[in-house]
Each structure stands twice: as C-alpha cells, then as structure tokens.
Amino acid sequence: METTRAAKEKLATPVAAETSERTSPSQEFSCWSKKILKSNAGERIRLIRAGVDAMLLVKASEYYEMPRAKLARIIGLSSATADRKIKAGDKLGSAESERLTRIALIEAEAEQVFGSVELAKQWMLSNNLVLGESPLSLLDTDAGSAEVRRILSAIAHGGAV
C-alpha cells in the first residue's frame, strides 16, 4: 500500500512522468482527471494544498484545444506567471490547483451526462444560452461552478433549467 505522500505525489504528477508509454497531452489530462475522480475527498484536499504540477495546465489546454493563456485566466493565473511556473517546473498554488481539479471533476460529470468524452468537451466549450457563456469559462468561481452543475443535473434528469 502506498504511503500518503507517495499517493499525493502520484496525483499531482502528469501521467507521462509515471510511465514510459507515449501518451498525448490531452490523454494525460484525461487520465489525471480520472485519477482525481477516483480519489477520495481527503486525497483531493491534500493534493490541492500541496499544488499540482504546472505542466497539467499545458495538458489541459491541449485537451480543450484552447490557448494556454485563456485556460490560465480561468484558473486565476496571468499568462506570464503560468509560463514562468511551467518553465521552472513549479507547482500551481492551492487556488489554481483547486480550479484545475474542479474543471476535471465537472468534465467527468459532463461525460457521465452526455455519455461521451467528445460530447462533454464540446458542451464545456460551447456557449450555453442559459449560462450566457461556455460552461468552462464559468469554472473560475464557486458560483459559476454551481450553475454549471445545476444545468448538468437538469440535463441528466430531464428537468427544467
């Protein structure tokens, strides 16, 4: 059984660093997201407090096929700070790590609702009439995240929005 520290480091590290297999950056973010989803709340809290590898921002921006600077803004970083952290191999701060973890968890919820990774990603990136913008762009705040989850729940259960 892994120690708590080893488990925390495994969650904070991009998948490519763990294996010798070649995976695409978008696959690495998807695999990390699945690990986050399977982890318990205590593990997530420890991960967020310790910070996740800044390279996950690169992987996530490639997963969503969006400029890194735009995703950096969503998680609360300037593009200059994001670039510096990535170049130095640093970890994201707890606030940025929490937002990136939130994105991964809500993406997983969308995949369950839509039954497809591609449909979920498309929904996350498309402007939503009820939300007024794309769901992904609202994940920078707790209030925005709650609204996105509310819409996903309504879609899943056939309820009114």
Contact map, one row per residue, 1 for C-alpha under 8 A:
11100000000000000000000000000000000000000000000000000000000000000000000000000000000000000000000000000000000000000000000000000000000000000000000000000000000000000
11110110000000000000000000000000000000000000000000000000000000000000000000000000000000000000000000000000000000000000000000000000000000000000000000000000000000000
11111110000000000000000000000000000000000000000000000000000000000000000000000000000000000000000000000000000000000000000000000000000000000000000000000000000000000
01111111000000000000000000000000000000000000000000000000000000000000000000000000000000000000000000000000000000000000000000000000000000000000000000000000000000000
00111111100000000000000000000000000000000000000000000000000000000000000000000000000000000000000000000000000000000000000000000000000000000000000000000000000000000
01111111110000000000000000000000000000000000000000000000000000000000000000000000000000000000000000000000000000000000000000000000000000000000000000000000000000000
01111111111000000000000000000000000000000000000000000000000000000000000000000000000000000000000000000000000000000000000000000000000000000000000000000000000000000
00011111111100000000000000000000000000000010011000000000000000000000000000000000000000000000000000000000000000000000000000000000000000000000000000000000000000000
00001111111110000000000000000000000000000000001000000000000000000000000000000000000000000000000000000000000000000000000000000000000000000000000000000000000000000
00000111111110000100000000000000000000000000000000000000000000000000000000000000000000000000000000000000000000000000000000000000000000000000000000000000000000000
00000011111111000000000000000001001100000000001000010000000000000000000000000000000000000000000000000000000000000000000000000000000000000000000000000000000000000
00000001111111000000000000000000000000000000001000111000000000000000000000000000000000000000000000000000000000000000000000000000000000000000000000000000000000000
00000000111111101100000000000000000000000000000000011001000000000000000000000000000000000000000000000000000000000000000000000000000000000000000000000000000000000
00000000001111111100000000011001000000000000000000001011000000000000000000000000000000000000000000000000000000000000000000000000000000000000000000000000000000000
00000000000011111110000000011011000000000000000000000000000000000000000000000000000000000000000000000000000000000000000000000000000000000000000000000000000000000
00000000000001111111111000010000000000000000000000000000000000000000000000000000000000000000000000000000000000000000000000000000000000000000000000000000000000000
00000000000011111111000000000000000000000000000000000000000000000000000000000000000000000000000000000000000000000000000000000000000000000000000000000000000000000
00000000010011111111000000000000000000000000000000000000000000000000000000000000000000000000000000000000000000000000000000000000000000000000000000000000000000000
00000000000000111111100000000000000000000000000000000000000000000000000000000000000000000000000000000000000000000000000000000000000000000000000000000000000000000
00000000000000011111110000000000000000000000000000000000000000000000000000000000000000000000000000000000000000000000000000000000000000000000000000000000000000000
00000000000000010011111000000000000000000000000000000000000000000000000000000000000000000000000000000000000000000000000000000000000000000000000000000000000000000
00000000000000010001111100000000000000000000000000000000000000000000000000000000000000000000000000000000000000000000000000000000000000000000000000000000000000000
00000000000000010000111110110000000000000000000000000000000000000000000000000000000000000000000000000000000000000000000000000000000000000000000000000000000000000
00000000000000000000011111110000000000000000000000000000000000000000000000000000000000000000000000000000000000000000000000000000000000000000000000000000000000000
00000000000000000000001111111000000000000000000000000000011101100000000000000000000000000000000000000000000000000000000000000000000000000000000000000000000000000
00000000000000000000000111111100000000000000000000000000001101110000000000000000000000000000000000000000000000000000000000000000000000000000000000000000000000000
00000000000000000000001111111110000000000000000000000000000000100000000000000000000000000000000000000000000000000000000000000000000000000000000000000000000000000
00000000000001110000001111111111000000000000000000000000001000000000000000000000000000000000000000000000000000000000000000000000000000000000000000000000000000000
00000000000001100000000011111111100000000000000000000001001100100000000000000000000000000000000000000000000000000000000000000000000000000000000000000000000000000
00000000000000000000000001111111110000000000000000000000000000100000000000000000000000000000000000000000000000000000000000000000000000000000000000000000000000000
00000000000000100000000000111111111000000000000000000000000000000000000000000000000000000000000000000000000000000000000000000000000000000000000000000000000000000
00000000001001100000000000011111111100000000000000000000000000000000000000000000000000000000000000000000000000000000000000000000000000000000000000000000000000000
00000000000000000000000000001111111110000000000000000000000000000000000000000000000000000000000000001001100100000000000000000000000000000000000000000000000000000
00000000000000000000000000000111111111000000000000000000000000000000000000000000000000000000000000000001000100000000000000000000000000000000000000000000000000000
00000000001000000000000000000011111111100000000000000000000000000000000000000000000000000000000000000000000000000000000000000000000000000000000000000000000000000
00000000001000000000000000000001111111100001000000000000000000000000000000000000000000000000000000001001100000000000000000000000000000000000000000000000000000000
00000000000000000000000000000000111111110000000000000000000000000000000000000000000000000000000000000001100100000000000000000000000000000000000000000000000000000
00000000000000000000000000000000011111110000000000000000000000000000000000000000000000000000000000000000000000000000000000000000000000000000000000000000000000000
00000000000000000000000000000000001111111011000000000000000000000000000000000000000000000000000000000000000000000000000000000000000000000000000000000000000000000
00000000000000000000000000000000000011111111000000000000000000000000000000000000000000000000000000000000000000000000000000000000000000000000000000000000000000000
00000000000000000000000000000000000000111111100000000000000000000000000000000000000000000000000000000000000000000000000000000000000000000000000000000000000000000
00000000000000000000000000000000000000011111110000000000000000000000000000000000000000000000000000000000000000000000000000000000000000000000000000000000000000000
00000001000000000000000000000000000000111111111000000000000000000000000000000000000000000000000000000000000000000000000000000000000000000000000000000000000000000
00000000000000000000000000000000000100111111111100000000000000000000000000000000000000000000000000000000000000000000000000000000000000000000000000000000000000000
00000000000000000000000000000000000000001111111110000000000000000000000000000000000000000000000000000000000000000000000000000000000000000000000000000000000000000
00000001000000000000000000000000000000000111111111000000000000000000000000000000000000000000000000000000000000000000000000000000000000000000000000000000000000000
00000001101100000000000000000000000000000011111111110000000000000000000000000000000000000000000000000000000000000000000000000000000000000000000000000000000000000
00000000000000000000000000000000000000000001111111110000000000000000000000000000000000000000111011001000000000000000000000000000000000000000000000000000000000000
00000000000000000000000000000000000000000000111111100000000000000000000000000000000000000000110010000000000000000000000000000000000000000000000000000000000000000
00000000000000000000000000000000000000000000011111110000000000000000000000000000000000000000110000000000000000000000000000000000000000000000000000000000000000000
00000000000100000000000000000000000000000000001111111000000000000000000000000000000000000011110110000000000000000000000000000000000000000000000000000000000000000
00000000001110000000000000000000000000000000001101111101000000000000000000000000000000000011100010000000000000000000000000000000000000000000000000000000000000000
00000000000111000000000000000000000000000000000000111111000000000000000000000000000000001111000000000000000000000000000000000000000000000000000000000000000000000
00000000000000000000000000000000000000000000000000011111110000000000000000000000010011001111000000000000000000000000000000000000000000000000000000000000000000000
00000000000001000000000000000000000000000000000000001111111000000000000000000000000001001000000000000000000000000000000000000000000000000000000000000000000000000
00000000000011000000000000001000000000000000000000011111111100000000000000000000000000000000000000000000000000000000000000000000000000000000000000000000000000000
00000000000000000000000000000000000000000000000000000111111110000001001100000000000000000000000000010000000000000000000000000000000000000000000000000000000000000
00000000000000000000000010000000000000000000000000000111111111000001000000000000000000000000000000000000000000000000000000000000000000000000000000000000000000000
00000000000000000000000011011000000000000000000000000011111111100000000000000000000000000000000000000000000000000000000000000000000000000000000000000000000000000
00000000000000000000000011001000000000000000000000000001111111110000001000000000000000000000000000000000000000000000000000000000000000000000000000000000000000000
00000000000000000000000000000000000000000000000000000000111111111111001000000000000000000000000000000000000000000000000000000000000000000000000000000000000000000
00000000000000000000000011000000000000000000000000000000011111111111000000000000000000000000000000000000000000000000000000000000000000000000000000000000000000000
00000000000000000000000011101100000000000000000000000000001111111100000000000000000000000000000000000000000000000000000000000000000000000000000000000000000000000
00000000000000000000000001000000000000000000000000000000000111111100000000000000000000000000000000000000000000000000000010001000000000000000000000000000000000000
00000000000000000000000000000000000000000000000000000000000011111110000000000000000000000000000000000000000000000000000000000000000000000000000000000000000000000
00000000000000000000000000000000000000000000000000000000000011111111011000000000000000000000000000000000000000000000000000000000000000000000000000000000000000000
00000000000000000000000000000000000000000000000000000000000011001111111000000000000000000000000000000000000000000000000000000000000000000000000000000000000000000
00000000000000000000000000000000000000000000000000000000110011000111111100000010000000000000000000000000000000000000000000000000000000000000000000000000000000000
00000000000000000000000000000000000000000000000000000000000000000011111110000110010000000000000000000000000000000000000000000000000000000000000000000000000000000
00000000000000000000000000000000000000000000000000000000000000000111111111000010000000000000000000000000000000000000000000000000000000000000000000000000000000000
00000000000000000000000000000000000000000000000000000000100110000111111111100000000000000000000000000000000000000000000000000000000000000000000000000000000000000
00000000000000000000000000000000000000000000000000000000100000000001111111111110010000000000000000000000000000000000000000000000000000000000000000000000000000000
00000000000000000000000000000000000000000000000000000000000000000000111111111110000000000000000000000000000000000000000000000000000000000000000000000000000000000
00000000000000000000000000000000000000000000000000000000000000000000011111111000000000000000000000100000000000000000000000000000000000001111000000000000000000000
00000000000000000000000000000000000000000000000000000000000000000000001111111000000000000000001110110000000000000000000000000000000000000011000000000000000000000
00000000000000000000000000000000000000000000000000000000000000000000000111111100000000000000001100000000000000000000000000000000000000000001000000000000000000000
00000000000000000000000000000000000000000000000000000000000000000000000111111110110000000000000100000000000000000000000000000000000000000000000000000000000000000
00000000000000000000000000000000000000000000000000000000000000000000100110011111110000000000000000000000000000000000000000000000000000000000000000000000000000000
00000000000000000000000000000000000000000000000000000000000000000001110110001111111000000000000000000000000000000000000000000000000000000000000000000000000000000
00000000000000000000000000000000000000000000000000000000000000000000000000000111111100000000000000000000000000000000000000000000000000000000000000000000000000000
00000000000000000000000000000000000000000000000000000000000000000000000000001111111110000000000000000000000000000000000000000000000000000000000000000000000000000
00000000000000000000000000000000000000000000000000000100000000000000100100001111111111000000000000000000000000000000000000000000000000000000000000000000000000000
00000000000000000000000000000000000000000000000000000000000000000000000000000011111111100000000000000000000000000000000000000000000000000000000000000000000000000
00000000000000000000000000000000000000000000000000000000000000000000000000000001111111110000000000000000000000000000000000000000000000000000000000000000000000000
00000000000000000000000000000000000000000000000000000100000000000000000000000000111111111111000000000000000000000000000000000000000000000000000000000000000000000
00000000000000000000000000000000000000000000000000000110000000000000000000000000011111111100000000000000000000000000000000000000000000000000000000000000000000000
00000000000000000000000000000000000000000000000000000000000000000000000000000000001111111100000000000000000000000000000000000000000000000000000000000000000000000
00000000000000000000000000000000000000000000000000000000000000000000000000000000000111111100000000000000000000000000000000000000000000000000000000000000000000000
00000000000000000000000000000000000000000000000000001110000000000000000000000000000011111110000000000000000000000000000000000000000000000000000000000000000000000
00000000000000000000000000000000000000000000000000001100000000000000000000000000000011111111000000000000000000000000000000000000000000000000000000000000000000000
00000000000000000000000000000000000000000000000000111100000000000000000000000000000010001111100000000000000000000000000000000000000000000000000000000000000000000
00000000000000000000000000000000000000000000000000111100000000000000000000000000000010000111110110000000000000000000000000000000000000000000000000000000000000000
00000000000000000000000000000000000000000000000111110000000000000000000000000000000000000011111110000000000000000000000000000000000000000000000000000000000000000
00000000000000000000000000000000000000000000000111100000000000000000000000000000000000000001111111000000000000000000000000000000000000000000000000000000000000000
00000000000000000000000000000000000000000000000100000000000000000000000000110000000000000000111111100000000000000000000000000000000000000000000000000000000000000
00000000000000000000000000000000000000000000000000100000000000000000000000111000000000000001111111110000000000000000000000000000000000000000000000000000000000000
00000000000000000000000000000000000000000000000110110000000000000000000000100000000000000001111111111000000000000000000000000000000000000000000000000000000000000
00000000000000000000000000000000000000000000000100000000000000000000000000000000000000000000011111111100000000000000000000000000000000000000000000000000000000000
00000000000000000000000000000000000000000000000000000000000000000000000001100000000000000000001111111110000000000000000000000000000000000011000000000000000000000
00000000000000000000000000000000000000000000000000000000100000000000000000100000000000000000000111111111000000000000000000000000000000000000000000000000000000000
00000000000000000000000000000000100100000000000100000000000000000000000000000000000000000000000011111111100000000000000000000000000000000000000000000000000000000
00000000000000000000000000000000000000000000000000000000000000000000000000000000000000000000000001111111110000000000000000000000000000000010000000000000000000000
00000000000000000000000000000000000000000000000000000000000000000000000000000000000000000000000000111111111000000000000000000000000000010010000000000000000000000
00000000000000000000000000000000110110000000000000000000000000000000000000000000000000000000000000011111111100000000000000000000000000000000000000000000000000000
00000000000000000000000000000000100110000000000000000000000000000000000000000000000000000000000000001111111110000000000000000000000000000000000000000000000000000
00000000000000000000000000000000000000000000000000000000000000000000000000000000000000000000000000000111111111000000000000000000000000000000000000001000000000000
00000000000000000000000000000000000000000000000000000000000000000000000000000000000000000000000000000011111111100000000110010000000000000000000000000000000000000
00000000000000000000000000000000110010000000000000000000000000000000000000000000000000000000000000000001111111110000000000000000000000000000000000000000000000000
00000000000000000000000000000000000000000000000000000000000000000000000000000000000000000000000000000000111111111000000000000000000000000000000000000001000000000
00000000000000000000000000000000000000000000000000000000000000000000000000000000000000000000000000000000011111111110000110110000000000000000000000000001000000000
00000000000000000000000000000000000000000000000000000000000000000000000000000000000000000000000000000000001111111111101110000000000000000000000000000000000000000
00000000000000000000000000000000000000000000000000000000000000000000000000000000000000000000000000000000000111111111000000000000000000000000000000000000000000000
00000000000000000000000000000000000000000000000000000000000000000000000000000000000000000000000000000000000011111110000100000000000000000000000000000001001100000
00000000000000000000000000000000000000000000000000000000000000000000000000000000000000000000000000000000000001111111101100000000000000000000000000000000000000000
00000000000000000000000000000000000000000000000000000000000000000000000000000000000000000000000000000000000001111111101100000000000000000000000000000000000000000
00000000000000000000000000000000000000000000000000000000000000000000000000000000000000000000000000000000000000110111111100000000000000000000000000000000000000000
00000000000000000000000000000000000000000000000000000000000000000000000000000000000000000000000000000000000000100111111110000000000000000000000000000000000000000
00000000000000000000000000000000000000000000000000000000000000000000000000000000000000000000000000000000000000000001111111000000000000000000000000000000000000000
00000000000000000000000000000000000000000000000000000000000000000000000000000000000000000000000000000000000000100111111111100000000000000000000000000000000000000
00000000000000000000000000000000000000000000000000000000000000000000000000000000000000000000000000000000001001101111111111110000000000000000000000000000000000000
00000000000000000000000000000000000000000000000000000000000000010000000000000000000000000000000000000000001001100000111111111000000000000000000000000000000000000
00000000000000000000000000000000000000000000000000000000000000000000000000000000000000000000000000000000000000000000011111111100000000000000000000000000000000000
00000000000000000000000000000000000000000000000000000000000000000000000000000000000000000000000000000000000001000000001111111100000001100000000000000000000000000
00000000000000000000000000000000000000000000000000000000000000000000000000000000000000000000000000000000001001000000000111111100000001110000000000000000000000000
00000000000000000000000000000000000000000000000000000000000000010000000000000000000000000000000000000000000000000000000011111110000001111000000000000000000000000
00000000000000000000000000000000000000000000000000000000000000000000000000000000000000000000000000000000000000000000000001111111000011100000000000000000000000000
00000000000000000000000000000000000000000000000000000000000000000000000000000000000000000000000000000000000000000000000000001111101111100000000000000000000000000
00000000000000000000000000000000000000000000000000000000000000000000000000000000000000000000000000000000000000000000000000000111111111100000000000000000000000000
00000000000000000000000000000000000000000000000000000000000000000000000000000000000000000000000000000000000000000000000000000011111110000000000000000000000000000
00000000000000000000000000000000000000000000000000000000000000000000000000000000000000000000000000000000000000000000000000000001111100000000000000000000000000001
00000000000000000000000000000000000000000000000000000000000000000000000000000000000000000000000000000000000000000000000000000011111111100000000000110000000000000
00000000000000000000000000000000000000000000000000000000000000000000000000000000000000000000000000000000000000000000000000000011111111000000000000000000000000000
00000000000000000000000000000000000000000000000000000000000000000000000000000000000000000000000000000000000000000000000000000111101111101100000000000000000000000
00000000000000000000000000000000000000000000000000000000000000000000000000000000000000000000000000000000000000000000000000111111001111111100000000000000000000000
00000000000000000000000000000000000000000000000000000000000000000000000000000000000000000000000000000000000000000000000000111111001011111110000000010000000000000
00000000000000000000000000000000000000000000000000000000000000000000000000000000000000000000000000000010000000000000000000011000000001111110000000000000000000000
00000000000000000000000000000000000000000000000000000000000000000000000001000000000000000000000000000000000000000000000000001000000011111111000000000000000000000
00000000000000000000000000000000000000000000000000000000000000000000000001000000000000000000000000000000000000000000000000000000000011111111100110010000000000000
00000000000000000000000000000000000000000000000000000000000000000000000001100000000000000000000000100110000000000000000000000000000000111111110110010000000000000
00000000000000000000000000000000000000000000000000000000000000000000000001110000000000000000000000100000000000000000000000000000000000001111110110000000000000000
00000000000000000000000000000000000000000000000000000000000000000000000000000000000000000000000000000000000000000000000000000000000000000111111110000000000000000
00000000000000000000000000000000000000000000000000000000000000000000000000000000000000000000000000000000000000000000000000000000000000000011111111000000000000000
00000000000000000000000000000000000000000000000000000000000000000000000000000000000000000000000000000000000000000000000000000000000000000000111111100000000000000
00000000000000000000000000000000000000000000000000000000000000000000000000000000000000000000000000000000000000000000000000000000000000000111111111110000000000000
00000000000000000000000000000000000000000000000000000000000000000000000000000000000000000000000000000000000000000000000000000000000000000111111111111000000000000
00000000000000000000000000000000000000000000000000000000000000000000000000000000000000000000000000000000000000000000000000000000000000000000011111111100000000000
00000000000000000000000000000000000000000000000000000000000000000000000000000000000000000000000000000000000000000000000000000000001000000000001111111110000000000
00000000000000000000000000000000000000000000000000000000000000000000000000000000000000000000000000000000000000000000000000000000001000100110000111111111000000000
00000000000000000000000000000000000000000000000000000000000000000000000000000000000000000000000000000000010000000000000000000000000000000000000011111111100000000
00000000000000000000000000000000000000000000000000000000000000000000000000000000000000000000000000000000000000000000000000000000000000000000000001111111110000001
00000000000000000000000000000000000000000000000000000000000000000000000000000000000000000000000000000000000000000000000000000000000000000000000000111111111000001
00000000000000000000000000000000000000000000000000000000000000000000000000000000000000000000000000000000000011001000000000000000000000000000000000011111111100000
00000000000000000000000000000000000000000000000000000000000000000000000000000000000000000000000000000000000000000000000000000000000000000000000000001111111110100
00000000000000000000000000000000000000000000000000000000000000000000000000000000000000000000000000000000000000000000000000000000000000000000000000000111111111111
00000000000000000000000000000000000000000000000000000000000000000000000000000000000000000000000000000000000000001000000000000000000000000000000000000011111111100
00000000000000000000000000000000000000000000000000000000000000000000000000000000000000000000000000000000000000001000000000000000000000000000000000000001111111100
00000000000000000000000000000000000000000000000000000000000000000000000000000000000000000000000000000000000000000000000000000000000000000000000000000000111111100
00000000000000000000000000000000000000000000000000000000000000000000000000000000000000000000000000000000000000000000000000000000000000000000000000000000011111110
00000000000000000000000000000000000000000000000000000000000000000000000000000000000000000000000000000000000000000000000000000000000000000000000000000000111111111
00000000000000000000000000000000000000000000000000000000000000000000000000000000000000000000000000000000000000000000000000000000000000000000000000000000010001111
00000000000000000000000000000000000000000000000000000000000000000000000000000000000000000000000000000000000000000000000000000000010000000000000000000110010000111
